[in-house]
Amino acid sequence: MQAPSSLPPEHDPRPGAAPAFSVLMPAYETERYIEEAIRSVLAQTRSDWELIVVDDGSPDGLVERVTPFLSLANVRLVRQRNCGLAAARNRAASVARGRYLTVLDSDDALLPDYLEAVGAVLDAQPGTALVCCDALVHLEEHGRFRRRTYLRGPGVKPPRRSDPSRHLEHLLDHNFIFPGATVRASAFTAVGGFDEELRAVEDWDMWIRVAAHGLETSMVSRPLAIYRLRSGSLSRDASGSYRLHEPSVRMLTKTLRELQLAPSARRAAERSLAHCRRRARLGDARDALASRDVARARRLASGALRSQPTVKGALILGALWLAPEPLRALQMRKIGAKRAVRLALARLSFRPG
């Protein structure tokens, strides 16, 4: 979709010295959140930055929200037809002048000392190519912050001990890096940027390729950003998180095909691929059972068991053959119970304010 011609054209800032940081902010249908994201960059305690907003063909009033900020010399607007998150990030990187590239989604935000803390690591450690951090988690549905941070949340599983020699293995096993990370521009160029063929998990793919190139990653363990969990967001809705396993299957298959991995890293990637394939098929089997397509549910569950044999998978497949309707009723009750538990825990785990 082409951006409406009645809206402002691309905007370039006034000329000046190259900044240390270029904040890359792809934006699509985030009119409601983008002003907060931009203001979080303006509030940084370090001032040597530029912000590049990419309107990825958004059909809402996003550009009108950005326009008031374009009078600032270090805020830039780039517009393109809708090409996806990876392409929008690459477009921003292609015009960036900073030596450090910070990825910031337009519905998230930086805490005021993000650039200062990350910059201190990069300035002091020339061999570090990527710096990640923890983040506060904002639950949009409730309008409050979750008590547990991003790294302490369900399913993230960061390594317990920092072991650079095993970083790639840990990363292939699971993506524990907060999306709003900062990478050196030279490293971004060396690995080829984000893979525009991927419409999800493109950040995980990027971090894997950085590590596979032998480039170092450093983590700031305290929260430096705000991660917004929006209801209905494919990548962030906990009730539908299994839907990201199929894109993960495609990405890991590509990783095994294209990257020269050490034997231990290859084994980690193969385990992760089998896990994602099993979870993707089980998720599709649940959908099929919910719509009473029992035959398809059986085929998918059987495929999941072949991908990664587990006792639970065998029990599910057995129940699909012996008692599919009771299994479906149990599944519906379980979904309802999980929803109630999540709501109750969310109320208990809110931070004040």
RAKAUR-V618964 format. One record per pair of residues at least 24 apart in sequence whose C-alpha atoms are under 10 Angstrom apart, sorted by the first residue. I is the first residue (numbers start at 1). J is the second residue. D is the distance in whole Angstrom. If there is no record, write none. Layout:
I & J & D
I & J & D
This chain:
1 & 56 & 9
1 & 57 & 6
1 & 58 & 8
1 & 59 & 8
1 & 80 & 9
1 & 81 & 5
1 & 82 & 6
1 & 83 & 9
2 & 56 & 9
2 & 57 & 6
2 & 58 & 9
2 & 59 & 9
2 & 79 & 9
2 & 80 & 7
2 & 81 & 5
2 & 82 & 7
3 & 55 & 8
3 & 56 & 8
3 & 57 & 5
3 & 58 & 7
3 & 59 & 7
3 & 60 & 10
3 & 63 & 9
3 & 79 & 7
3 & 80 & 7
3 & 81 & 6
3 & 82 & 9
4 & 57 & 9
4 & 58 & 9
4 & 59 & 8
7 & 61 & 9
7 & 63 & 7
7 & 64 & 8
7 & 67 & 9
8 & 63 & 8
8 & 64 & 8
8 & 67 & 8
8 & 77 & 9
8 & 79 & 9
9 & 63 & 10
9 & 77 & 8
9 & 78 & 8
9 & 79 & 8
10 & 54 & 9
10 & 55 & 9
10 & 76 & 8
10 & 77 & 6
10 & 78 & 5
10 & 79 & 6
10 & 80 & 9
11 & 52 & 10
11 & 53 & 10
11 & 67 & 9
11 & 70 & 7
11 & 71 & 10
11 & 75 & 8
11 & 76 & 6
11 & 77 & 5
11 & 78 & 7
11 & 79 & 9
12 & 52 & 9
12 & 70 & 8
12 & 73 & 8
12 & 74 & 9
12 & 75 & 8
12 & 76 & 5
12 & 77 & 7
12 & 78 & 8
12 & 95 & 10
13 & 50 & 9
13 & 51 & 10
13 & 52 & 10
13 & 70 & 8
13 & 71 & 8
13 & 72 & 7
13 & 73 & 5
13 & 74 & 6
13 & 75 & 6
13 & 76 & 6
13 & 77 & 9
14 & 71 & 9
14 & 72 & 8
14 & 73 & 5
14 & 74 & 8
14 & 75 & 9
14 & 76 & 10
15 & 73 & 8
15 & 74 & 9
16 & 73 & 8
16 & 74 & 9
17 & 48 & 9
17 & 97 & 9
17 & 98 & 10
18 & 48 & 8
18 & 49 & 8
18 & 50 & 9
18 & 96 & 9
18 & 97 & 6
18 & 98 & 6
18 & 99 & 9
19 & 47 & 9
19 & 48 & 5
19 & 49 & 5
19 & 50 & 6
19 & 74 & 9
19 & 96 & 9
19 & 97 & 7
19 & 98 & 5
19 & 99 & 8
19 & 100 & 9
20 & 46 & 10
20 & 47 & 9
20 & 48 & 6
20 & 49 & 6
20 & 50 & 8
20 & 97 & 8
20 & 98 & 5
20 & 99 & 5
20 & 100 & 6
20 & 101 & 9
20 & 115 & 10
20 & 119 & 8
20 & 123 & 10
21 & 46 & 10
21 & 47 & 9
21 & 48 & 6
21 & 49 & 4
21 & 50 & 6
21 & 51 & 8
21 & 96 & 9
21 & 97 & 8
21 & 98 & 5
21 & 99 & 6
21 & 100 & 5
21 & 101 & 6
21 & 102 & 7
21 & 115 & 8
21 & 119 & 8
21 & 182 & 9
21 & 183 & 10
21 & 184 & 9
21 & 185 & 9
22 & 48 & 9
22 & 49 & 6
22 & 50 & 5
22 & 51 & 6
22 & 52 & 7
22 & 74 & 9
22 & 75 & 10
22 & 92 & 9
22 & 93 & 8
22 & 95 & 9
22 & 96 & 6
22 & 97 & 7
22 & 98 & 5
22 & 99 & 7
22 & 100 & 6
22 & 101 & 5
22 & 102 & 6
22 & 103 & 9
22 & 182 & 9
22 & 185 & 9
23 & 49 & 7
23 & 50 & 6
23 & 51 & 5
23 & 52 & 6
23 & 53 & 8
23 & 75 & 10
23 & 89 & 10
23 & 92 & 9
23 & 93 & 9
23 & 96 & 8
23 & 98 & 9
23 & 100 & 8
23 & 101 & 6
23 & 102 & 5
23 & 103 & 6
23 & 104 & 7
23 & 105 & 10
23 & 115 & 10
23 & 180 & 10
23 & 182 & 9
24 & 50 & 9
24 & 51 & 6
24 & 52 & 5
24 & 53 & 6
24 & 54 & 8
24 & 88 & 9
24 & 89 & 6
24 & 90 & 9
24 & 91 & 9
24 & 92 & 6
24 & 93 & 7
24 & 95 & 10
24 & 96 & 8
24 & 101 & 7
24 & 102 & 6
24 & 103 & 5
24 & 104 & 6
24 & 105 & 8
24 & 106 & 9
24 & 180 & 10
24 & 182 & 10
25 & 51 & 7
25 & 52 & 6
25 & 53 & 5
25 & 54 & 6
25 & 55 & 9
25 & 77 & 10
25 & 85 & 10
25 & 88 & 8
25 & 89 & 7
25 & 92 & 7
25 & 93 & 10
25 & 102 & 9
25 & 103 & 7
25 & 104 & 5
25 & 105 & 6
25 & 106 & 6
25 & 107 & 9
25 & 108 & 10
25 & 180 & 10
26 & 52 & 8
26 & 53 & 6
26 & 54 & 5
26 & 55 & 6
26 & 56 & 7
26 & 78 & 9
26 & 79 & 10
26 & 84 & 9
26 & 85 & 6
26 & 86 & 9
26 & 87 & 9
26 & 88 & 5
26 & 89 & 6
26 & 90 & 9
26 & 91 & 9
26 & 92 & 8
26 & 103 & 9
26 & 104 & 8
26 & 105 & 6
26 & 106 & 6
26 & 107 & 10
27 & 53 & 7
27 & 54 & 6
27 & 55 & 5
27 & 56 & 6
27 & 57 & 9
27 & 58 & 7
27 & 62 & 8
27 & 63 & 9
27 & 79 & 10
27 & 82 & 10
27 & 84 & 10
27 & 85 & 8
27 & 88 & 8
27 & 89 & 9
27 & 104 & 10
27 & 105 & 7
27 & 106 & 5
27 & 107 & 8
28 & 54 & 9
28 & 55 & 6
28 & 56 & 6
28 & 57 & 7
28 & 58 & 5
28 & 59 & 8
28 & 60 & 8
28 & 62 & 8
28 & 63 & 10
28 & 82 & 8
28 & 84 & 9
28 & 85 & 8
28 & 88 & 10
28 & 105 & 10
28 & 106 & 8
28 & 107 & 10
29 & 55 & 9
29 & 56 & 9
29 & 57 & 9
29 & 58 & 5
29 & 59 & 7
29 & 60 & 6
29 & 61 & 8
29 & 62 & 7
29 & 106 & 9
29 & 107 & 10
30 & 55 & 10
30 & 58 & 8
30 & 59 & 10
30 & 60 & 8
30 & 61 & 9
30 & 62 & 7
30 & 63 & 10
30 & 65 & 10
30 & 105 & 9
30 & 106 & 7
30 & 107 & 6
31 & 58 & 9
31 & 59 & 10
31 & 60 & 7
31 & 61 & 6
31 & 62 & 4
31 & 63 & 8
31 & 64 & 9
31 & 65 & 7
31 & 66 & 9
31 & 106 & 9
31 & 107 & 9
32 & 60 & 9
32 & 61 & 9
32 & 62 & 8
32 & 65 & 9
32 & 106 & 10
32 & 107 & 8
33 & 62 & 9
33 & 65 & 9
33 & 105 & 10
33 & 106 & 7
33 & 107 & 5
33 & 108 & 8
33 & 109 & 9
33 & 228 & 10
34 & 62 & 7
34 & 63 & 10
34 & 65 & 7
34 & 66 & 8
34 & 105 & 9
34 & 106 & 5
34 & 107 & 6
34 & 108 & 8
34 & 109 & 9
35 & 62 & 9
35 & 65 & 7
35 & 66 & 7
35 & 68 & 10
35 & 69 & 9
35 & 106 & 8
35 & 107 & 9
35 & 109 & 10
36 & 106 & 8
36 & 107 & 8
36 & 108 & 8
36 & 109 & 7
36 & 110 & 10
37 & 104 & 8
37 & 105 & 8
37 & 106 & 6
37 & 107 & 6
37 & 108 & 6
37 & 109 & 5
37 & 110 & 7
37 & 226 & 9
38 & 65 & 10
38 & 66 & 8
38 & 69 & 8
38 & 75 & 9
38 & 104 & 10
38 & 106 & 8
38 & 107 & 10
38 & 108 & 9
38 & 109 & 8
38 & 110 & 9
39 & 69 & 9
39 & 109 & 8
39 & 110 & 9
39 & 112 & 10
40 & 108 & 9
40 & 109 & 6
40 & 110 & 5
40 & 111 & 7
40 & 112 & 7
40 & 113 & 10
40 & 114 & 10
40 & 225 & 9
40 & 226 & 10
41 & 75 & 10
41 & 104 & 10
41 & 109 & 8
41 & 110 & 6
41 & 111 & 8
41 & 112 & 8
41 & 113 & 10
41 & 114 & 9
41 & 115 & 9
42 & 69 & 10
42 & 72 & 10
42 & 74 & 10
42 & 75 & 9
42 & 110 & 10
42 & 112 & 9
43 & 110 & 9
43 & 111 & 8
43 & 112 & 6
43 & 113 & 9
44 & 110 & 8
44 & 111 & 7
44 & 112 & 4
44 & 113 & 6
44 & 114 & 7
44 & 115 & 7
44 & 116 & 8
45 & 111 & 9
45 & 112 & 6
45 & 113 & 6
45 & 114 & 8
45 & 115 & 7
45 & 116 & 6
45 & 117 & 10
46 & 112 & 8
46 & 113 & 7
46 & 114 & 9
46 & 115 & 6
46 & 116 & 5
46 & 117 & 9
46 & 119 & 9
47 & 74 & 10
47 & 115 & 9
47 & 116 & 9
48 & 74 & 9
48 & 98 & 9
48 & 115 & 9
48 & 116 & 10
49 & 74 & 7
49 & 75 & 9
49 & 97 & 9
49 & 98 & 7
49 & 100 & 9
49 & 101 & 10
49 & 102 & 10
49 & 115 & 9
50 & 74 & 5
50 & 75 & 6
50 & 76 & 8
50 & 96 & 8
50 & 97 & 8
50 & 98 & 8
50 & 101 & 10
51 & 75 & 5
51 & 76 & 6
51 & 77 & 8
51 & 92 & 9
51 & 96 & 9
51 & 98 & 10
51 & 102 & 9
51 & 104 & 10
52 & 76 & 5
52 & 77 & 6
52 & 78 & 7
52 & 89 & 9
52 & 91 & 9
52 & 92 & 6
52 & 93 & 8
52 & 95 & 8
52 & 96 & 7
53 & 77 & 5
53 & 78 & 6
53 & 79 & 8
53 & 88 & 9
53 & 89 & 9
53 & 91 & 10
53 & 92 & 7
53 & 104 & 10
53 & 105 & 10
53 & 106 & 8
54 & 78 & 5
54 & 79 & 6
54 & 80 & 7
54 & 85 & 10
54 & 87 & 10
54 & 88 & 6
54 & 89 & 8
54 & 90 & 10
54 & 91 & 7
54 & 92 & 6
54 & 106 & 10
55 & 79 & 5
55 & 80 & 6
55 & 81 & 8
55 & 82 & 8
55 & 88 & 8
56 & 80 & 5
56 & 81 & 6
56 & 82 & 5
56 & 83 & 7
56 & 84 & 7
56 & 85 & 8
56 & 87 & 9
56 & 88 & 6
56 & 89 & 10
56 & 91 & 10
57 & 81 & 4
57 & 82 & 4
57 & 83 & 8
57 & 84 & 9
57 & 88 & 10
58 & 82 & 7
83 & 196 & 8
83 & 199 & 9
84 & 196 & 8
84 & 197 & 9
84 & 198 & 9
84 & 199 & 7
84 & 200 & 9
85 & 194 & 9
85 & 195 & 10
85 & 196 & 8
85 & 198 & 9
85 & 199 & 7
85 & 200 & 8
85 & 202 & 8
85 & 203 & 10
86 & 193 & 8
86 & 194 & 5
86 & 195 & 6
86 & 196 & 5
86 & 197 & 8
86 & 198 & 7
86 & 199 & 7
86 & 200 & 8
86 & 201 & 9
86 & 202 & 6
86 & 203 & 8
86 & 206 & 10
87 & 193 & 9
87 & 194 & 7
87 & 195 & 8
87 & 196 & 5
87 & 197 & 9
87 & 198 & 9
87 & 199 & 9
88 & 194 & 9
88 & 196 & 9
89 & 193 & 8
89 & 194 & 7
89 & 196 & 9
90 & 188 & 10
90 & 192 & 9
90 & 193 & 6
90 & 194 & 6
90 & 195 & 9
90 & 196 & 8
91 & 193 & 10
93 & 185 & 8
93 & 188 & 9
93 & 189 & 9
93 & 193 & 8
93 & 194 & 10
94 & 185 & 10
94 & 189 & 10
94 & 193 & 10
96 & 185 & 9
97 & 185 & 9
98 & 184 & 9
98 & 185 & 7
99 & 183 & 9
99 & 184 & 6
99 & 185 & 5
99 & 186 & 7
99 & 187 & 10
100 & 129 & 9
100 & 130 & 9
100 & 131 & 10
100 & 182 & 7
100 & 183 & 6
100 & 184 & 4
100 & 185 & 5
100 & 186 & 8
100 & 187 & 9
100 & 188 & 9
101 & 130 & 9
101 & 181 & 8
101 & 182 & 5
101 & 183 & 5
101 & 184 & 6
101 & 185 & 6
101 & 186 & 10
101 & 187 & 10
101 & 188 & 8
102 & 130 & 10
102 & 131 & 9
102 & 132 & 10
102 & 179 & 10
102 & 180 & 7
102 & 181 & 6
102 & 182 & 4
102 & 183 & 7
102 & 184 & 9
102 & 185 & 10
103 & 179 & 7
103 & 180 & 5
103 & 181 & 6
103 & 182 & 6
103 & 183 & 8
103 & 203 & 9
104 & 179 & 7
104 & 180 & 5
104 & 181 & 8
104 & 182 & 9
104 & 225 & 9
104 & 227 & 10
105 & 179 & 8
105 & 180 & 7
105 & 227 & 9
105 & 228 & 10
106 & 228 & 10
107 & 226 & 9
107 & 227 & 8
107 & 228 & 7
107 & 229 & 9
107 & 230 & 9
108 & 135 & 10
108 & 137 & 10
108 & 138 & 9
108 & 179 & 10
108 & 180 & 8
108 & 225 & 8
108 & 226 & 6
108 & 227 & 5
108 & 228 & 6
108 & 229 & 9
109 & 135 & 10
109 & 136 & 10
109 & 180 & 9
109 & 224 & 9
109 & 225 & 6
109 & 226 & 5
109 & 227 & 7
109 & 228 & 8
110 & 135 & 9
110 & 136 & 10
110 & 180 & 8
110 & 223 & 9
110 & 224 & 6
110 & 225 & 4
110 & 226 & 6
110 & 227 & 9
111 & 135 & 9
111 & 136 & 9
111 & 223 & 8
111 & 224 & 5
111 & 225 & 5
111 & 226 & 7
112 & 224 & 8
112 & 225 & 8
113 & 223 & 10
113 & 224 & 7
113 & 225 & 9
114 & 220 & 10
114 & 223 & 9
114 & 224 & 5
114 & 225 & 7
115 & 182 & 9
115 & 224 & 9
116 & 224 & 10
117 & 220 & 8
117 & 222 & 10
117 & 224 & 8
118 & 181 & 9
118 & 182 & 8
118 & 218 & 9
118 & 219 & 9
118 & 220 & 8
118 & 224 & 9
119 & 182 & 9
121 & 218 & 8
121 & 219 & 9
121 & 220 & 9
122 & 182 & 9
122 & 183 & 9
122 & 184 & 8
122 & 218 & 9
125 & 216 & 10
125 & 218 & 9
126 & 184 & 10
126 & 216 & 10
127 & 215 & 7
127 & 216 & 7
127 & 217 & 9
127 & 218 & 10
128 & 183 & 9
128 & 184 & 8
128 & 187 & 10
128 & 215 & 7
128 & 216 & 5
128 & 217 & 6
128 & 218 & 7
129 & 182 & 8
129 & 183 & 6
129 & 184 & 5
129 & 185 & 9
129 & 186 & 8
129 & 187 & 6
129 & 188 & 9
129 & 210 & 8
129 & 211 & 9
129 & 214 & 10
129 & 215 & 6
129 & 216 & 5
129 & 217 & 6
129 & 218 & 8
130 & 181 & 7
130 & 182 & 6
130 & 183 & 4
130 & 184 & 7
130 & 185 & 10
130 & 187 & 8
130 & 188 & 9
130 & 207 & 8
130 & 210 & 8
130 & 211 & 9
130 & 215 & 8
130 & 216 & 7
130 & 217 & 5
130 & 218 & 6
130 & 219 & 8
131 & 177 & 9
131 & 178 & 10
131 & 180 & 9
131 & 181 & 6
131 & 182 & 5
131 & 183 & 6
131 & 184 & 9
131 & 216 & 9
131 & 217 & 6
131 & 218 & 5
131 & 219 & 6
131 & 220 & 7
132 & 176 & 10
132 & 177 & 6
132 & 178 & 6
132 & 179 & 8
132 & 180 & 7
132 & 181 & 5
132 & 182 & 7
132 & 183 & 9
132 & 217 & 8
132 & 218 & 6
132 & 219 & 5
132 & 220 & 6
132 & 221 & 8
132 & 223 & 10
132 & 224 & 9
133 & 177 & 7
133 & 178 & 6
133 & 179 & 9
133 & 180 & 8
133 & 181 & 7
133 & 182 & 9
133 & 218 & 9
133 & 219 & 5
133 & 220 & 5
133 & 221 & 6
133 & 222 & 6
133 & 223 & 6
133 & 224 & 6
133 & 225 & 8
134 & 176 & 10
134 & 177 & 8
134 & 178 & 7
134 & 179 & 10
134 & 180 & 9
134 & 181 & 10
134 & 219 & 8
134 & 220 & 7
134 & 221 & 6
134 & 222 & 5
134 & 223 & 4
134 & 224 & 6
134 & 225 & 7
134 & 226 & 9
134 & 227 & 9
135 & 178 & 7
135 & 179 & 10
135 & 180 & 9
135 & 221 & 9
135 & 222 & 7
135 & 223 & 4
135 & 224 & 6
135 & 225 & 5
135 & 226 & 5
135 & 227 & 6
135 & 228 & 10
136 & 222 & 9
136 & 223 & 6
136 & 224 & 8
136 & 225 & 6
136 & 226 & 5
136 & 227 & 6
136 & 228 & 8
137 & 223 & 10
137 & 225 & 9
137 & 226 & 6
137 & 227 & 5
137 & 228 & 6
137 & 229 & 7
138 & 226 & 7
138 & 227 & 6
138 & 228 & 5
138 & 229 & 6
138 & 230 & 9
138 & 350 & 9
138 & 351 & 10
139 & 227 & 9
139 & 228 & 6
139 & 229 & 5
139 & 230 & 7
139 & 231 & 9
139 & 346 & 8
139 & 350 & 9
140 & 228 & 7
140 & 229 & 6
140 & 230 & 5
140 & 231 & 7
141 & 229 & 8
141 & 230 & 7
141 & 231 & 6
141 & 343 & 10
142 & 343 & 9
142 & 346 & 8
142 & 347 & 8
142 & 350 & 9
143 & 350 & 10
143 & 353 & 9
144 & 346 & 9
144 & 347 & 9
144 & 349 & 9
144 & 350 & 6
144 & 351 & 7
144 & 352 & 8
144 & 353 & 7
145 & 226 & 9
145 & 227 & 10
145 & 228 & 9
145 & 229 & 10
145 & 346 & 9
145 & 349 & 8
145 & 350 & 6
145 & 351 & 5
145 & 352 & 8
145 & 353 & 8
146 & 229 & 10
146 & 345 & 9
146 & 346 & 7
146 & 347 & 9
146 & 348 & 9
146 & 349 & 6
146 & 350 & 5
146 & 351 & 6
146 & 352 & 10
147 & 345 & 10
147 & 346 & 8
147 & 347 & 10
147 & 348 & 9
147 & 349 & 5
147 & 350 & 5
147 & 351 & 5
147 & 352 & 9
148 & 349 & 8
148 & 350 & 9
148 & 351 & 9
149 & 222 & 9
149 & 223 & 7
149 & 226 & 9
149 & 227 & 9
150 & 176 & 9
150 & 177 & 9
150 & 178 & 7
150 & 223 & 8
150 & 225 & 10
150 & 226 & 9
150 & 227 & 8
151 & 176 & 7
151 & 177 & 8
151 & 178 & 8
151 & 221 & 8
151 & 222 & 9
151 & 223 & 9
154 & 238 & 9
155 & 238 & 10
162 & 218 & 9
162 & 219 & 9
164 & 211 & 10
164 & 214 & 10
164 & 215 & 10
164 & 216 & 7
164 & 217 & 8
164 & 218 & 9
165 & 214 & 10
165 & 216 & 10
166 & 211 & 10
166 & 264 & 9
166 & 265 & 8
167 & 208 & 9
167 & 211 & 7
167 & 212 & 10
167 & 216 & 9
167 & 217 & 8
167 & 265 & 9
168 & 207 & 9
168 & 208 & 7
168 & 209 & 9
168 & 210 & 9
168 & 211 & 6
168 & 212 & 7
168 & 213 & 10
168 & 214 & 9
168 & 216 & 10
168 & 217 & 10
168 & 261 & 9
168 & 262 & 10
168 & 264 & 10
168 & 265 & 7
168 & 266 & 10
168 & 268 & 9
168 & 269 & 10
169 & 208 & 9
169 & 211 & 9
169 & 212 & 10
169 & 261 & 10
169 & 262 & 10
169 & 264 & 7
169 & 265 & 5
169 & 266 & 8
169 & 267 & 9
169 & 268 & 6
169 & 269 & 8
170 & 208 & 10
170 & 265 & 9
170 & 268 & 8
170 & 269 & 10
171 & 204 & 8
171 & 205 & 10
171 & 207 & 8
171 & 208 & 7
171 & 211 & 8
171 & 265 & 9
171 & 268 & 9
171 & 269 & 9
171 & 272 & 10
172 & 204 & 9
172 & 205 & 9
172 & 207 & 9
172 & 208 & 7
172 & 211 & 10
172 & 212 & 10
172 & 252 & 8
172 & 255 & 9
172 & 265 & 7
172 & 266 & 9
172 & 267 & 9
172 & 268 & 6
172 & 269 & 5
172 & 270 & 9
172 & 271 & 9
172 & 272 & 7
172 & 273 & 9
173 & 265 & 9
173 & 267 & 10
173 & 268 & 6
173 & 269 & 6
173 & 270 & 9
173 & 271 & 7
173 & 272 & 5
173 & 273 & 9
173 & 275 & 9
174 & 204 & 9
174 & 268 & 10
174 & 269 & 9
174 & 272 & 7
175 & 201 & 9
175 & 203 & 9
175 & 204 & 6
175 & 205 & 9
175 & 207 & 9
175 & 208 & 9
176 & 204 & 9
177 & 203 & 9
177 & 204 & 8
177 & 207 & 8
177 & 219 & 9
178 & 203 & 9
178 & 204 & 10
178 & 219 & 10
178 & 225 & 9
178 & 226 & 10
178 & 227 & 8
179 & 203 & 7
179 & 204 & 8
179 & 207 & 10
179 & 227 & 9
180 & 224 & 9
180 & 225 & 8
180 & 226 & 9
180 & 227 & 9
181 & 207 & 9
181 & 219 & 9
181 & 225 & 10
182 & 217 & 10
183 & 207 & 9
183 & 210 & 9
183 & 217 & 9
187 & 213 & 9
187 & 215 & 8
191 & 215 & 10
195 & 251 & 10
197 & 251 & 10
198 & 247 & 8
198 & 248 & 9
198 & 250 & 8
198 & 251 & 7
199 & 247 & 8
200 & 234 & 9
200 & 235 & 8
200 & 244 & 7
200 & 245 & 10
200 & 246 & 9
200 & 247 & 6
200 & 248 & 8
200 & 250 & 10
200 & 251 & 9
201 & 235 & 8
201 & 244 & 8
201 & 245 & 9
201 & 246 & 10
201 & 247 & 7
201 & 248 & 6
201 & 250 & 10
201 & 251 & 8
202 & 247 & 9
202 & 248 & 9
202 & 251 & 8
204 & 248 & 9
204 & 251 & 9
204 & 252 & 10
205 & 248 & 9
205 & 251 & 7
205 & 252 & 8
205 & 254 & 9
205 & 255 & 8
208 & 252 & 10
208 & 255 & 8
208 & 259 & 10
209 & 255 & 8
209 & 259 & 8
212 & 255 & 10
212 & 259 & 7
212 & 260 & 8
212 & 261 & 7
212 & 262 & 9
212 & 265 & 9
213 & 259 & 9
213 & 260 & 9
213 & 261 & 10
238 & 342 & 10
239 & 335 & 9
239 & 338 & 9
239 & 339 & 8
239 & 342 & 10
240 & 283 & 9
241 & 280 & 10
241 & 283 & 9
242 & 276 & 9
242 & 279 & 6
242 & 280 & 6
242 & 281 & 9
242 & 282 & 9
242 & 283 & 6
242 & 284 & 9
243 & 276 & 10
243 & 279 & 9
243 & 280 & 7
243 & 281 & 10
243 & 283 & 7
243 & 284 & 8
244 & 276 & 9
244 & 279 & 9
244 & 280 & 8
245 & 273 & 9
245 & 275 & 9
245 & 276 & 5
245 & 277 & 7
245 & 278 & 9
245 & 279 & 6
245 & 280 & 5
245 & 281 & 9
245 & 283 & 9
246 & 273 & 10
246 & 276 & 7
246 & 277 & 7
246 & 278 & 9
246 & 279 & 8
246 & 280 & 5
246 & 281 & 8
246 & 283 & 10
246 & 284 & 10
247 & 276 & 9
247 & 277 & 10
247 & 280 & 9
248 & 272 & 9
248 & 273 & 8
248 & 275 & 10
248 & 276 & 7
248 & 277 & 8
248 & 280 & 9
249 & 273 & 6
249 & 274 & 8
249 & 275 & 9
249 & 276 & 6
249 & 277 & 6
249 & 278 & 10
249 & 279 & 10
249 & 280 & 8
250 & 276 & 10
250 & 277 & 9
252 & 276 & 9
271 & 307 & 10
271 & 308 & 9
273 & 307 & 9
273 & 308 & 9
274 & 304 & 9
274 & 305 & 10
274 & 306 & 9
274 & 307 & 5
274 & 308 & 6
274 & 309 & 10
275 & 304 & 9
275 & 307 & 8
275 & 308 & 6
275 & 309 & 10
276 & 304 & 10
276 & 307 & 9
276 & 308 & 9
277 & 303 & 9
277 & 304 & 7
277 & 305 & 10
277 & 306 & 10
277 & 307 & 6
277 & 308 & 8
278 & 302 & 10
278 & 303 & 7
278 & 304 & 4
278 & 305 & 7
278 & 306 & 8
278 & 307 & 6
278 & 308 & 6
278 & 309 & 9
278 & 310 & 10
278 & 313 & 9
279 & 304 & 7
279 & 305 & 10
279 & 307 & 9
279 & 308 & 9
279 & 313 & 10
280 & 304 & 8
281 & 305 & 9
281 & 307 & 9
282 & 313 & 8
282 & 316 & 9
282 & 317 & 10
285 & 316 & 10
285 & 317 & 10
285 & 320 & 10
286 & 327 & 10
286 & 328 & 8
286 & 331 & 8
286 & 332 & 10
288 & 328 & 10
289 & 320 & 9
289 & 324 & 8
289 & 325 & 9
289 & 327 & 9
289 & 328 & 6
289 & 329 & 10
289 & 331 & 9
290 & 325 & 10
290 & 327 & 10
290 & 328 & 6
290 & 329 & 9
290 & 331 & 8
290 & 332 & 8
291 & 328 & 9
292 & 324 & 9
292 & 325 & 8
292 & 328 & 8
293 & 324 & 10
294 & 320 & 7
294 & 321 & 9
294 & 324 & 7
294 & 325 & 9
294 & 328 & 10
295 & 320 & 9
295 & 321 & 9
295 & 324 & 10
297 & 321 & 10
297 & 324 & 9
298 & 324 & 9
